[in-house]
Amino acid sequence: MQAYYTAQIQRRGEWWIGWIQEVSGVTCQEKTREELLETLKITLLEVLEYDSQEAVRRAESEYEEVKIAV
């Protein structure tokens, strides 16, 4: 199953800037639109992976990972 996120992007002078609406902290800046979209994807994946690892570290007792569909 593929998840979809909303990238807000705009051109400001010579730069393209953007962020992911659903995940705070994913903000990027690049020279081209294509580079910006790729950097946003990479950064989003890194943040999601970090958040997942951090949640596991914070678990104080045994836990079970269960995938749920939304």
mmCIF file of the N, C-alpha and C atoms, coordinates in Angstrom:
data_MODEL
# 
_entry.id   MODEL 
# 
loop_
_atom_site.group_PDB 
_atom_site.id 
_atom_site.type_symbol 
_atom_site.label_atom_id 
_atom_site.label_alt_id 
_atom_site.label_comp_id 
_atom_site.label_asym_id 
_atom_site.label_entity_id 
_atom_site.label_seq_id 
_atom_site.pdbx_PDB_ins_code 
_atom_site.Cartn_x 
_atom_site.Cartn_y 
_atom_site.Cartn_z 
_atom_site.occupancy 
_atom_site.B_iso_or_equiv 
_atom_site.pdbx_formal_charge 
_atom_site.auth_seq_id 
_atom_site.auth_comp_id 
_atom_site.auth_asym_id 
_atom_site.auth_atom_id 
_atom_site.pdbx_PDB_model_num 
ATOM 1   N N  . MET A 1 1  ? 0.836  -1.175 0.000  1.00 0.00 ? 1  MET A N  1 
ATOM 2   C CA . MET A 1 1  ? 0.000  0.000  0.000  1.00 0.00 ? 1  MET A CA 1 
ATOM 3   C C  . MET A 1 1  ? 0.885  1.244  0.000  1.00 0.00 ? 1  MET A C  1 
ATOM 4   N N  . GLN A 1 2  ? 0.579  2.173  -0.840 1.00 0.00 ? 2  GLN A N  1 
ATOM 5   C CA . GLN A 1 2  ? 1.361  3.390  -0.959 1.00 0.00 ? 2  GLN A CA 1 
ATOM 6   C C  . GLN A 1 2  ? 0.662  4.528  -0.226 1.00 0.00 ? 2  GLN A C  1 
ATOM 7   N N  . ALA A 1 3  ? 1.410  5.298  0.542  1.00 0.00 ? 3  ALA A N  1 
ATOM 8   C CA . ALA A 1 3  ? 0.864  6.460  1.243  1.00 0.00 ? 3  ALA A CA 1 
ATOM 9   C C  . ALA A 1 3  ? 1.117  7.706  0.394  1.00 0.00 ? 3  ALA A C  1 
ATOM 10  N N  . TYR A 1 4  ? 0.222  8.648  0.504  1.00 0.00 ? 4  TYR A N  1 
ATOM 11  C CA . TYR A 1 4  ? 0.365  9.904  -0.228 1.00 0.00 ? 4  TYR A CA 1 
ATOM 12  C C  . TYR A 1 4  ? 0.418  11.066 0.748  1.00 0.00 ? 4  TYR A C  1 
ATOM 13  N N  . TYR A 1 5  ? 1.280  12.025 0.469  1.00 0.00 ? 5  TYR A N  1 
ATOM 14  C CA . TYR A 1 5  ? 1.440  13.212 1.286  1.00 0.00 ? 5  TYR A CA 1 
ATOM 15  C C  . TYR A 1 5  ? 1.316  14.430 0.378  1.00 0.00 ? 5  TYR A C  1 
ATOM 16  N N  . THR A 1 6  ? 1.007  15.565 0.970  1.00 0.00 ? 6  THR A N  1 
ATOM 17  C CA . THR A 1 6  ? 0.808  16.792 0.200  1.00 0.00 ? 6  THR A CA 1 
ATOM 18  C C  . THR A 1 6  ? 2.033  17.687 0.314  1.00 0.00 ? 6  THR A C  1 
ATOM 19  N N  . ALA A 1 7  ? 2.667  17.950 -0.820 1.00 0.00 ? 7  ALA A N  1 
ATOM 20  C CA . ALA A 1 7  ? 3.807  18.862 -0.851 1.00 0.00 ? 7  ALA A CA 1 
ATOM 21  C C  . ALA A 1 7  ? 3.303  20.246 -1.264 1.00 0.00 ? 7  ALA A C  1 
ATOM 22  N N  . GLN A 1 8  ? 3.575  21.236 -0.439 1.00 0.00 ? 8  GLN A N  1 
ATOM 23  C CA . GLN A 1 8  ? 3.291  22.629 -0.766 1.00 0.00 ? 8  GLN A CA 1 
ATOM 24  C C  . GLN A 1 8  ? 4.591  23.184 -1.334 1.00 0.00 ? 8  GLN A C  1 
ATOM 25  N N  . ILE A 1 9  ? 4.585  23.642 -2.572 1.00 0.00 ? 9  ILE A N  1 
ATOM 26  C CA . ILE A 1 9  ? 5.818  24.143 -3.180 1.00 0.00 ? 9  ILE A CA 1 
ATOM 27  C C  . ILE A 1 9  ? 5.566  25.499 -3.831 1.00 0.00 ? 9  ILE A C  1 
ATOM 28  N N  . GLN A 1 10 ? 6.628  26.294 -3.920 1.00 0.00 ? 10 GLN A N  1 
ATOM 29  C CA . GLN A 1 10 ? 6.540  27.570 -4.615 1.00 0.00 ? 10 GLN A CA 1 
ATOM 30  C C  . GLN A 1 10 ? 7.939  28.022 -5.029 1.00 0.00 ? 10 GLN A C  1 
ATOM 31  N N  . ARG A 1 11 ? 7.950  28.835 -6.043 1.00 0.00 ? 11 ARG A N  1 
ATOM 32  C CA . ARG A 1 11 ? 9.212  29.406 -6.504 1.00 0.00 ? 11 ARG A CA 1 
ATOM 33  C C  . ARG A 1 11 ? 9.384  30.760 -5.848 1.00 0.00 ? 11 ARG A C  1 
ATOM 34  N N  . ARG A 1 12 ? 10.560 30.985 -5.270 1.00 0.00 ? 12 ARG A N  1 
ATOM 35  C CA . ARG A 1 12 ? 10.907 32.280 -4.681 1.00 0.00 ? 12 ARG A CA 1 
ATOM 36  C C  . ARG A 1 12 ? 12.232 32.720 -5.279 1.00 0.00 ? 12 ARG A C  1 
ATOM 37  N N  . GLY A 1 13 ? 12.141 33.625 -6.212 1.00 0.00 ? 13 GLY A N  1 
ATOM 38  C CA . GLY A 1 13 ? 13.351 34.080 -6.904 1.00 0.00 ? 13 GLY A CA 1 
ATOM 39  C C  . GLY A 1 13 ? 13.969 32.930 -7.681 1.00 0.00 ? 13 GLY A C  1 
ATOM 40  N N  . GLU A 1 14 ? 15.227 32.639 -7.405 1.00 0.00 ? 14 GLU A N  1 
ATOM 41  C CA . GLU A 1 14 ? 15.931 31.557 -8.095 1.00 0.00 ? 14 GLU A CA 1 
ATOM 42  C C  . GLU A 1 14 ? 15.741 30.205 -7.420 1.00 0.00 ? 14 GLU A C  1 
ATOM 43  N N  . TRP A 1 15 ? 15.054 30.155 -6.298 1.00 0.00 ? 15 TRP A N  1 
ATOM 44  C CA . TRP A 1 15 ? 14.923 28.928 -5.523 1.00 0.00 ? 15 TRP A CA 1 
ATOM 45  C C  . TRP A 1 15 ? 13.497 28.400 -5.540 1.00 0.00 ? 15 TRP A C  1 
ATOM 46  N N  . TRP A 1 16 ? 13.390 27.086 -5.403 1.00 0.00 ? 16 TRP A N  1 
ATOM 47  C CA . TRP A 1 16 ? 12.115 26.422 -5.152 1.00 0.00 ? 16 TRP A CA 1 
ATOM 48  C C  . TRP A 1 16 ? 12.126 26.007 -3.685 1.00 0.00 ? 16 TRP A C  1 
ATOM 49  N N  . ILE A 1 17 ? 11.055 26.319 -2.964 1.00 0.00 ? 17 ILE A N  1 
ATOM 50  C CA . ILE A 1 17 ? 10.953 25.904 -1.574 1.00 0.00 ? 17 ILE A CA 1 
ATOM 51  C C  . ILE A 1 17 ? 9.686  25.073 -1.407 1.00 0.00 ? 17 ILE A C  1 
ATOM 52  N N  . GLY A 1 18 ? 9.697  24.198 -0.403 1.00 0.00 ? 18 GLY A N  1 
ATOM 53  C CA . GLY A 1 18 ? 8.520  23.379 -0.186 1.00 0.00 ? 18 GLY A CA 1 
ATOM 54  C C  . GLY A 1 18 ? 8.541  22.694 1.160  1.00 0.00 ? 18 GLY A C  1 
ATOM 55  N N  . TRP A 1 19 ? 7.385  22.175 1.530  1.00 0.00 ? 19 TRP A N  1 
ATOM 56  C CA . TRP A 1 19 ? 7.236  21.443 2.778  1.00 0.00 ? 19 TRP A CA 1 
ATOM 57  C C  . TRP A 1 19 ? 6.127  20.426 2.621  1.00 0.00 ? 19 TRP A C  1 
ATOM 58  N N  . ILE A 1 20 ? 6.115  19.456 3.515  1.00 0.00 ? 20 ILE A N  1 
ATOM 59  C CA . ILE A 1 20 ? 5.069  18.429 3.521  1.00 0.00 ? 20 ILE A CA 1 
ATOM 60  C C  . ILE A 1 20 ? 4.026  18.851 4.549  1.00 0.00 ? 20 ILE A C  1 
ATOM 61  N N  . GLN A 1 21 ? 2.796  18.997 4.082  1.00 0.00 ? 21 GLN A N  1 
ATOM 62  C CA . GLN A 1 21 ? 1.708  19.485 4.926  1.00 0.00 ? 21 GLN A CA 1 
ATOM 63  C C  . GLN A 1 21 ? 1.466  18.608 6.152  1.00 0.00 ? 21 GLN A C  1 
ATOM 64  N N  . GLU A 1 22 ? 1.476  17.314 5.972  1.00 0.00 ? 22 GLU A N  1 
ATOM 65  C CA . GLU A 1 22 ? 1.071  16.395 7.036  1.00 0.00 ? 22 GLU A CA 1 
ATOM 66  C C  . GLU A 1 22 ? 2.152  16.094 8.067  1.00 0.00 ? 22 GLU A C  1 
ATOM 67  N N  . VAL A 1 23 ? 3.409  16.453 7.785  1.00 0.00 ? 23 VAL A N  1 
ATOM 68  C CA . VAL A 1 23 ? 4.509  16.095 8.687  1.00 0.00 ? 23 VAL A CA 1 
ATOM 69  C C  . VAL A 1 23 ? 5.366  17.335 8.949  1.00 0.00 ? 23 VAL A C  1 
ATOM 70  N N  . SER A 1 24 ? 5.314  17.825 10.185 1.00 0.00 ? 24 SER A N  1 
ATOM 71  C CA . SER A 1 24 ? 6.113  19.010 10.499 1.00 0.00 ? 24 SER A CA 1 
ATOM 72  C C  . SER A 1 24 ? 7.599  18.665 10.458 1.00 0.00 ? 24 SER A C  1 
ATOM 73  N N  . GLY A 1 25 ? 8.394  19.626 10.073 1.00 0.00 ? 25 GLY A N  1 
ATOM 74  C CA . GLY A 1 25 ? 9.837  19.423 10.024 1.00 0.00 ? 25 GLY A CA 1 
ATOM 75  C C  . GLY A 1 25 ? 10.375 19.025 8.669  1.00 0.00 ? 25 GLY A C  1 
ATOM 76  N N  . VAL A 1 26 ? 9.496  18.727 7.719  1.00 0.00 ? 26 VAL A N  1 
ATOM 77  C CA . VAL A 1 26 ? 9.951  18.359 6.374  1.00 0.00 ? 26 VAL A CA 1 
ATOM 78  C C  . VAL A 1 26 ? 9.834  19.604 5.493  1.00 0.00 ? 26 VAL A C  1 
ATOM 79  N N  . THR A 1 27 ? 10.922 20.350 5.439  1.00 0.00 ? 27 THR A N  1 
ATOM 80  C CA . THR A 1 27 ? 10.997 21.584 4.667  1.00 0.00 ? 27 THR A CA 1 
ATOM 81  C C  . THR A 1 27 ? 12.296 21.557 3.877  1.00 0.00 ? 27 THR A C  1 
ATOM 82  N N  . CYS A 1 28 ? 12.230 21.895 2.584  1.00 0.00 ? 28 CYS A N  1 
ATOM 83  C CA . CYS A 1 28 ? 13.419 21.819 1.737  1.00 0.00 ? 28 CYS A CA 1 
ATOM 84  C C  . CYS A 1 28 ? 13.483 23.008 0.785  1.00 0.00 ? 28 CYS A C  1 
ATOM 85  N N  . GLN A 1 29 ? 14.671 23.196 0.212  1.00 0.00 ? 29 GLN A N  1 
ATOM 86  C CA . GLN A 1 29 ? 14.912 24.257 -0.762 1.00 0.00 ? 29 GLN A CA 1 
ATOM 87  C C  . GLN A 1 29 ? 15.886 23.729 -1.800 1.00 0.00 ? 29 GLN A C  1 
ATOM 88  N N  . GLU A 1 30 ? 15.566 23.928 -3.077 1.00 0.00 ? 30 GLU A N  1 
ATOM 89  C CA . GLU A 1 30 ? 16.438 23.470 -4.168 1.00 0.00 ? 30 GLU A CA 1 
ATOM 90  C C  . GLU A 1 30 ? 16.367 24.461 -5.332 1.00 0.00 ? 30 GLU A C  1 
ATOM 91  N N  . LYS A 1 31 ? 17.284 24.299 -6.272 1.00 0.00 ? 31 LYS A N  1 
ATOM 92  C CA . LYS A 1 31 ? 17.335 25.181 -7.443 1.00 0.00 ? 31 LYS A CA 1 
ATOM 93  C C  . LYS A 1 31 ? 16.279 24.849 -8.497 1.00 0.00 ? 31 LYS A C  1 
ATOM 94  N N  . THR A 1 32 ? 15.855 23.572 -8.562 1.00 0.00 ? 32 THR A N  1 
ATOM 95  C CA . THR A 1 32 ? 14.845 23.207 -9.558 1.00 0.00 ? 32 THR A CA 1 
ATOM 96  C C  . THR A 1 32 ? 13.655 22.534 -8.880 1.00 0.00 ? 32 THR A C  1 
ATOM 97  N N  . ARG A 1 33 ? 12.527 22.555 -9.550 1.00 0.00 ? 33 ARG A N  1 
ATOM 98  C CA . ARG A 1 33 ? 11.303 21.928 -9.038 1.00 0.00 ? 33 ARG A CA 1 
ATOM 99  C C  . ARG A 1 33 ? 11.511 20.424 -8.856 1.00 0.00 ? 33 ARG A C  1 
ATOM 100 N N  . GLU A 1 34 ? 12.132 19.793 -9.846 1.00 0.00 ? 34 GLU A N  1 
ATOM 101 C CA . GLU A 1 34 ? 12.360 18.350 -9.795 1.00 0.00 ? 34 GLU A CA 1 
ATOM 102 C C  . GLU A 1 34 ? 13.267 17.974 -8.628 1.00 0.00 ? 34 GLU A C  1 
ATOM 103 N N  . GLU A 1 35 ? 14.343 18.740 -8.424 1.00 0.00 ? 35 GLU A N  1 
ATOM 104 C CA . GLU A 1 35 ? 15.244 18.481 -7.291 1.00 0.00 ? 35 GLU A CA 1 
ATOM 105 C C  . GLU A 1 35 ? 14.500 18.660 -5.969 1.00 0.00 ? 35 GLU A C  1 
ATOM 106 N N  . LEU A 1 36 ? 13.654 19.683 -5.899 1.00 0.00 ? 36 LEU A N  1 
ATOM 107 C CA . LEU A 1 36 ? 12.893 19.927 -4.680 1.00 0.00 ? 36 LEU A CA 1 
ATOM 108 C C  . LEU A 1 36 ? 11.984 18.748 -4.356 1.00 0.00 ? 36 LEU A C  1 
ATOM 109 N N  . LEU A 1 37 ? 11.241 18.254 -5.342 1.00 0.00 ? 37 LEU A N  1 
ATOM 110 C CA . LEU A 1 37 ? 10.337 17.137 -5.095 1.00 0.00 ? 37 LEU A CA 1 
ATOM 111 C C  . LEU A 1 37 ? 11.098 15.893 -4.645 1.00 0.00 ? 37 LEU A C  1 
ATOM 112 N N  . GLU A 1 38 ? 12.244 15.632 -5.234 1.00 0.00 ? 38 GLU A N  1 
ATOM 113 C CA . GLU A 1 38 ? 13.055 14.477 -4.838 1.00 0.00 ? 38 GLU A CA 1 
ATOM 114 C C  . GLU A 1 38 ? 13.598 14.653 -3.425 1.00 0.00 ? 38 GLU A C  1 
ATOM 115 N N  . THR A 1 39 ? 14.078 15.841 -3.093 1.00 0.00 ? 39 THR A N  1 
ATOM 116 C CA . THR A 1 39 ? 14.602 16.106 -1.762 1.00 0.00 ? 39 THR A CA 1 
ATOM 117 C C  . THR A 1 39 ? 13.503 16.016 -0.712 1.00 0.00 ? 39 THR A C  1 
ATOM 118 N N  . LEU A 1 40 ? 12.298 16.484 -1.035 1.00 0.00 ? 40 LEU A N  1 
ATOM 119 C CA . LEU A 1 40 ? 11.173 16.360 -0.114 1.00 0.00 ? 40 LEU A CA 1 
ATOM 120 C C  . LEU A 1 40 ? 10.862 14.892 0.165  1.00 0.00 ? 40 LEU A C  1 
ATOM 121 N N  . LYS A 1 41 ? 10.884 14.051 -0.876 1.00 0.00 ? 41 LYS A N  1 
ATOM 122 C CA . LYS A 1 41 ? 10.630 12.611 -0.686 1.00 0.00 ? 41 LYS A CA 1 
ATOM 123 C C  . LYS A 1 41 ? 11.672 11.984 0.229  1.00 0.00 ? 41 LYS A C  1 
ATOM 124 N N  . ILE A 1 42 ? 12.931 12.271 -0.042 1.00 0.00 ? 42 ILE A N  1 
ATOM 125 C CA . ILE A 1 42 ? 14.026 11.705 0.753  1.00 0.00 ? 42 ILE A CA 1 
ATOM 126 C C  . ILE A 1 42 ? 13.917 12.157 2.205  1.00 0.00 ? 42 ILE A C  1 
ATOM 127 N N  . THR A 1 43 ? 13.687 13.446 2.407  1.00 0.00 ? 43 THR A N  1 
ATOM 128 C CA . THR A 1 43 ? 13.588 13.984 3.763  1.00 0.00 ? 43 THR A CA 1 
ATOM 129 C C  . THR A 1 43 ? 12.389 13.408 4.498  1.00 0.00 ? 43 THR A C  1 
ATOM 130 N N  . LEU A 1 44 ? 11.249 13.284 3.812  1.00 0.00 ? 44 LEU A N  1 
ATOM 131 C CA . LEU A 1 44 ? 10.057 12.698 4.414  1.00 0.00 ? 44 LEU A CA 1 
ATOM 132 C C  . LEU A 1 44 ? 10.329 11.267 4.871  1.00 0.00 ? 44 LEU A C  1 
ATOM 133 N N  . LEU A 1 45 ? 10.949 10.467 4.017  1.00 0.00 ? 45 LEU A N  1 
ATOM 134 C CA . LEU A 1 45 ? 11.260 9.081  4.387  1.00 0.00 ? 45 LEU A CA 1 
ATOM 135 C C  . LEU A 1 45 ? 12.197 9.022  5.588  1.00 0.00 ? 45 LEU A C  1 
ATOM 136 N N  . GLU A 1 46 ? 13.178 9.912  5.635  1.00 0.00 ? 46 GLU A N  1 
ATOM 137 C CA . GLU A 1 46 ? 14.107 9.940  6.768  1.00 0.00 ? 46 GLU A CA 1 
ATOM 138 C C  . GLU A 1 46 ? 13.384 10.305 8.060  1.00 0.00 ? 46 GLU A C  1 
ATOM 139 N N  . VAL A 1 47 ? 12.492 11.282 8.009  1.00 0.00 ? 47 VAL A N  1 
ATOM 140 C CA . VAL A 1 47 ? 11.749 11.688 9.205  1.00 0.00 ? 47 VAL A CA 1 
ATOM 141 C C  . VAL A 1 47 ? 10.831 10.560 9.670  1.00 0.00 ? 47 VAL A C  1 
ATOM 142 N N  . LEU A 1 48 ? 10.135 9.925  8.740  1.00 0.00 ? 48 LEU A N  1 
ATOM 143 C CA . LEU A 1 48 ? 9.239  8.826  9.110  1.00 0.00 ? 48 LEU A CA 1 
ATOM 144 C C  . LEU A 1 48 ? 10.017 7.662  9.725  1.00 0.00 ? 48 LEU A C  1 
ATOM 145 N N  . GLU A 1 49 ? 11.175 7.339  9.175  1.00 0.00 ? 49 GLU A N  1 
ATOM 146 C CA . GLU A 1 49 ? 12.009 6.261  9.715  1.00 0.00 ? 49 GLU A CA 1 
ATOM 147 C C  . GLU A 1 49 ? 12.512 6.625  11.112 1.00 0.00 ? 49 GLU A C  1 
ATOM 148 N N  . TYR A 1 50 ? 12.965 7.852  11.279 1.00 0.00 ? 50 TYR A N  1 
ATOM 149 C CA . TYR A 1 50 ? 13.440 8.292  12.591 1.00 0.00 ? 50 TYR A CA 1 
ATOM 150 C C  . TYR A 1 50 ? 12.314 8.213  13.622 1.00 0.00 ? 50 TYR A C  1 
ATOM 151 N N  . ASP A 1 51 ? 11.131 8.711  13.256 1.00 0.00 ? 51 ASP A N  1 
ATOM 152 C CA . ASP A 1 51 ? 9.996  8.677  14.179 1.00 0.00 ? 51 ASP A CA 1 
ATOM 153 C C  . ASP A 1 51 ? 9.650  7.247  14.580 1.00 0.00 ? 51 ASP A C  1 
ATOM 154 N N  . SER A 1 52 ? 9.733  6.329  13.625 1.00 0.00 ? 52 SER A N  1 
ATOM 155 C CA . SER A 1 52 ? 9.439  4.930  13.906 1.00 0.00 ? 52 SER A CA 1 
ATOM 156 C C  . SER A 1 52 ? 10.462 4.353  14.882 1.00 0.00 ? 52 SER A C  1 
ATOM 157 N N  . GLN A 1 53 ? 11.722 4.605  14.638 1.00 0.00 ? 53 GLN A N  1 
ATOM 158 C CA . GLN A 1 53 ? 12.782 4.111  15.524 1.00 0.00 ? 53 GLN A CA 1 
ATOM 159 C C  . GLN A 1 53 ? 12.675 4.734  16.911 1.00 0.00 ? 53 GLN A C  1 
ATOM 160 N N  . GLU A 1 54 ? 12.331 6.001  16.956 1.00 0.00 ? 54 GLU A N  1 
ATOM 161 C CA . GLU A 1 54 ? 12.195 6.697  18.243 1.00 0.00 ? 54 GLU A CA 1 
ATOM 162 C C  . GLU A 1 54 ? 11.034 6.117  19.047 1.00 0.00 ? 54 GLU A C  1 
ATOM 163 N N  . ALA A 1 55 ? 9.951  5.780  18.393 1.00 0.00 ? 55 ALA A N  1 
ATOM 164 C CA . ALA A 1 55 ? 8.802  5.183  19.084 1.00 0.00 ? 55 ALA A CA 1 
ATOM 165 C C  . ALA A 1 55 ? 9.189  3.845  19.701 1.00 0.00 ? 55 ALA A C  1 
ATOM 166 N N  . VAL A 1 56 ? 9.970  3.057  18.984 1.00 0.00 ? 56 VAL A N  1 
ATOM 167 C CA . VAL A 1 56 ? 10.413 1.768  19.514 1.00 0.00 ? 56 VAL A CA 1 
ATOM 168 C C  . VAL A 1 56 ? 11.312 1.984  20.725 1.00 0.00 ? 56 VAL A C  1 
ATOM 169 N N  . ARG A 1 57 ? 12.224 2.934  20.656 1.00 0.00 ? 57 ARG A N  1 
ATOM 170 C CA . ARG A 1 57 ? 13.122 3.213  21.778 1.00 0.00 ? 57 ARG A CA 1 
ATOM 171 C C  . ARG A 1 57 ? 12.360 3.661  23.023 1.00 0.00 ? 57 ARG A C  1 
ATOM 172 N N  . ARG A 1 58 ? 11.267 4.368  22.817 1.00 0.00 ? 58 ARG A N  1 
ATOM 173 C CA . ARG A 1 58 ? 10.511 4.892  23.958 1.00 0.00 ? 58 ARG A CA 1 
ATOM 174 C C  . ARG A 1 58 ? 9.568  3.863  24.590 1.00 0.00 ? 58 ARG A C  1 
ATOM 175 N N  . ALA A 1 59 ? 9.362  2.764  23.913 1.00 0.00 ? 59 ALA A N  1 
ATOM 176 C CA . ALA A 1 59 ? 8.467  1.736  24.467 1.00 0.00 ? 59 ALA A CA 1 
ATOM 177 C C  . ALA A 1 59 ? 9.087  1.191  25.752 1.00 0.00 ? 59 ALA A C  1 
ATOM 178 N N  . GLU A 1 60 ? 8.328  1.201  26.833 1.00 0.00 ? 60 GLU A N  1 
ATOM 179 C CA . GLU A 1 60 ? 8.860  0.778  28.130 1.00 0.00 ? 60 GLU A CA 1 
ATOM 180 C C  . GLU A 1 60 ? 8.603  -0.697 28.425 1.00 0.00 ? 60 GLU A C  1 
ATOM 181 N N  . SER A 1 61 ? 7.695  -1.300 27.705 1.00 0.00 ? 61 SER A N  1 
ATOM 182 C CA . SER A 1 61 ? 7.406  -2.711 27.941 1.00 0.00 ? 61 SER A CA 1 
ATOM 183 C C  . SER A 1 61 ? 7.364  -3.426 26.594 1.00 0.00 ? 61 SER A C  1 
ATOM 184 N N  . GLU A 1 62 ? 7.065  -4.702 26.649 1.00 0.00 ? 62 GLU A N  1 
ATOM 185 C CA . GLU A 1 62 ? 6.955  -5.451 25.403 1.00 0.00 ? 62 GLU A CA 1 
ATOM 186 C C  . GLU A 1 62 ? 5.873  -4.840 24.525 1.00 0.00 ? 62 GLU A C  1 
ATOM 187 N N  . TYR A 1 63 ? 6.085  -4.887 23.257 1.00 0.00 ? 63 TYR A N  1 
ATOM 188 C CA . TYR A 1 63 ? 5.120  -4.331 22.328 1.00 0.00 ? 63 TYR A CA 1 
ATOM 189 C C  . TYR A 1 63 ? 5.017  -5.234 21.110 1.00 0.00 ? 63 TYR A C  1 
ATOM 190 N N  . GLU A 1 64 ? 3.989  -5.010 20.348 1.00 0.00 ? 64 GLU A N  1 
ATOM 191 C CA . GLU A 1 64 ? 3.758  -5.755 19.123 1.00 0.00 ? 64 GLU A CA 1 
ATOM 192 C C  . GLU A 1 64 ? 3.487  -4.746 18.014 1.00 0.00 ? 64 GLU A C  1 
ATOM 193 N N  . GLU A 1 65 ? 4.155  -4.886 16.891 1.00 0.00 ? 65 GLU A N  1 
ATOM 194 C CA . GLU A 1 65 ? 3.886  -4.014 15.746 1.00 0.00 ? 65 GLU A CA 1 
ATOM 195 C C  . GLU A 1 65 ? 2.783  -4.646 14.907 1.00 0.00 ? 65 GLU A C  1 
ATOM 196 N N  . VAL A 1 66 ? 1.754  -3.860 14.625 1.00 0.00 ? 66 VAL A N  1 
ATOM 197 C CA . VAL A 1 66 ? 0.624  -4.335 13.834 1.00 0.00 ? 66 VAL A CA 1 
ATOM 198 C C  . VAL A 1 66 ? 0.343  -3.301 12.759 1.00 0.00 ? 66 VAL A C  1 
ATOM 199 N N  . LYS A 1 67 ? 0.315  -3.714 11.501 1.00 0.00 ? 67 LYS A N  1 
ATOM 200 C CA . LYS A 1 67 ? -0.012 -2.816 10.399 1.00 0.00 ? 67 LYS A CA 1 
ATOM 201 C C  . LYS A 1 67 ? -1.536 -2.677 10.327 1.00 0.00 ? 67 LYS A C  1 
ATOM 202 N N  . ILE A 1 68 ? -2.008 -1.434 10.229 1.00 0.00 ? 68 ILE A N  1 
ATOM 203 C CA . ILE A 1 68 ? -3.440 -1.220 10.090 1.00 0.00 ? 68 ILE A CA 1 
ATOM 204 C C  . ILE A 1 68 ? -3.703 -0.390 8.841  1.00 0.00 ? 68 ILE A C  1 
ATOM 205 N N  . ALA A 1 69 ? -4.788 -0.649 8.195  1.00 0.00 ? 69 ALA A N  1 
ATOM 206 C CA . ALA A 1 69 ? -5.175 0.101  7.009  1.00 0.00 ? 69 ALA A CA 1 
ATOM 207 C C  . ALA A 1 69 ? -6.064 1.267  7.425  1.00 0.00 ? 69 ALA A C  1 
ATOM 208 N N  . VAL A 1 70 ? -5.823 2.402  6.822  1.00 0.00 ? 70 VAL A N  1 
ATOM 209 C CA . VAL A 1 70 ? -6.657 3.581  7.104  1.00 0.00 ? 70 VAL A CA 1 
ATOM 210 C C  . VAL A 1 70 ? -7.232 4.145  5.825  1.00 0.00 ? 70 VAL A C  1 
# 
